[in-house]
Amino acid sequence: MKHLKLATKIIIGIDMKHLKLAIAAAVVLAAGIWLMQPEDPERTNPFDGEAQPLSTGILSPQKGLTLALERRTPDGPHVLLVTELQGDQISAVDLTAAGLTTKTDFFEVLTDVGIETLVDIAQANTNDPLPVVQRSFSDLLPAAGTAARHVASGTNFPEHQEETGSESVFNFPKFGLATPPVTTVSTDADELLDYEVEICTRFDRDIESIEDFDAAQKGFFLCGDFSNRSVLTRLIDPDNYDSGTGFSDAKSGPERFPSGGLFVVPLDWESFVKNERLVTQINDEIRQDARAGEMILSFRLLVEKALADTESTRFLYDDKQWHLVENGMIARDQVLMSGTSEGVIFMPPTMKQIVRGAMLYIVKGTFLTGQSPYDAVIEGFLDEERASLQFLQPGHLVTHNSSNMGIISVVVQRAEN
């Protein structure tokens, strides 16, 4: 009996040992299976859209004036006073053809013709009503103007700040000419192309102080901001978005700054911004829907912030260091951008992606190549994101729409080698 009890204990001990090993093996196997499962390719950042469809139009002349520049050759662009918007068609008075102005700068037109006269024309209150022409957005030049350097804003909407993991609003210089309201954007195989819809503003003077901002006449227009998330993910300092690295390189260059064609000069700019609704669609799917009034920092506060940051040359672009603005001011022809709302494509790496990347760094022997663990995890994450096809692909139609600033339509195409 003594030997039997001893044998039983040994068998039970062995079985318990095997059971523990089996459990451990099962846990490791389950963890491995979990780690190797890709992220849901259908996942997207949520957004809190409005129930009612977007209603589009232009401000009444009593609330503000809407101008546009029509492409014309060989005599140059013509200035249009927009009187109606229906779909992608505008009705307008051609101020240039009517001989009312030779100017093409919107603020100079306001001075040249006079705001009261323009209001009367828009209301057809003149003794000799001027002929009205119909144009499409493809006929219009960008309302952003011709400057090639602008002041951009990051994570300036609460939900977008949350979805990116940022803790504050920041600025950076954006380089590149604006493209017109009907245009294209190119992407290559390495790129993770993302969209952002924004409201932008320009001023009738250089802004060197907050007093200049308060006194300035302001024009607003719809704008987009395309980002290469591959570049941004590689260069960004995840602990300090305001470090000056990543954003200018990821968001600058040709085709990265589509501009609406309507230039809106509201009588009450704060009320206008508060109520203006901004929507992004990819093909027929709504991805962003917010009011500009949800901005964390208003345009006035963004100006204060920018003017307090004129000395640093921390902003890296094209391997050079830059100031946020030149000569301590936001120049008359520069654009100040609002930042975007929630609903962009990009989502930071999940814990699963980080752990998986770290494991593959060891299993694949990547550590033998000299690549750092951080870079290896980042490149693994980018490979997964490219394979998911979540980001903008050739053939996609990006549409930015707004309550009173018109439409931007951008077709994504494959970059030529």
Stockholm file with secondary structure:
# STOCKHOLM 1.0

chainA/1-417         MKHLKLATKIIIGIDMKHLKLAIAAAVVLAAGIWLMQPEDPERTNPFDGEAQPLSTGILSPQKGLTLALERRTPDGPHVLLVTELQGDQISAVDLTAAGLTTKTDFFEVLTDVGIETLVDIAQANTNDPLPVVQRSFSDLLPAAGTAARHVASGTNFPEHQEETGSESVFNFPKFGLATPPVTTVSTDADELLDYEVEICTRFDRDIESIEDFDAAQKGFFLCGDFSNRSVLTRLIDPDNYDSGTGFSDAKSGPERFPSGGLFVVPLDWESFVKNERLVTQINDEIRQDARAGEMILSFRLLVEKALADTESTRFLYDDKQWHLVENGMIARDQVLMSGTSEGVIFMPPTMKQIVRGAMLYIVKGTFLTGQSPYDAVIEGFLDEERASLQFLQPGHLVTHNSSNMGIISVVVQRAEN
#=GR chainA/1-417 SS CHHHHHHHHHHHHHHHHHHHHHHHHHHHHHHHHHHHSCCCTTCCCCCCCCSSCCCCCCCCTTTEEEEEEECCSSSCCEEEEEEEEETTEEEEEETTTTTSCCCCSHHHHHHHHCHHHHHHHHTTCSSSCCCEEEEEGGGBCCTTCSCSEEEEEESCSHHHHHHHTCCSCEEEEEESCCBCSEEEEEECTTCCEECCEEEEEEESSCBCSHHHHHHSCEEEEEEECCEEHHHHHHHCCTTCGGGSCSHHHHHCSTTSCBBCSCEEEESSHHHHHHHCEEEEEETTEEEEEEEGGGCSSCHHHHHHHHHTCCSCCCEEETTEEECSSSTTSBCTTCCEECCCCSCCSCCCCCHHHHHHHHHHHHHTTGGGGTCCHHHHHHHHHHHHHHHHTCSCCTTCEEEEEESSSCEEEEEEEECCC
#=GC SS_cons         CHHHHHHHHHHHHHHHHHHHHHHHHHHHHHHHHHHHSCCCTTCCCCCCCCSSCCCCCCCCTTTEEEEEEECCSSSCCEEEEEEEEETTEEEEEETTTTTSCCCCSHHHHHHHHCHHHHHHHHTTCSSSCCCEEEEEGGGBCCTTCSCSEEEEEESCSHHHHHHHTCCSCEEEEEESCCBCSEEEEEECTTCCEECCEEEEEEESSCBCSHHHHHHSCEEEEEEECCEEHHHHHHHCCTTCGGGSCSHHHHHCSTTSCBBCSCEEEESSHHHHHHHCEEEEEETTEEEEEEEGGGCSSCHHHHHHHHHTCCSCCCEEETTEEECSSSTTSBCTTCCEECCCCSCCSCCCCCHHHHHHHHHHHHHTTGGGGTCCHHHHHHHHHHHHHHHHTCSCCTTCEEEEEESSSCEEEEEEEECCC
//
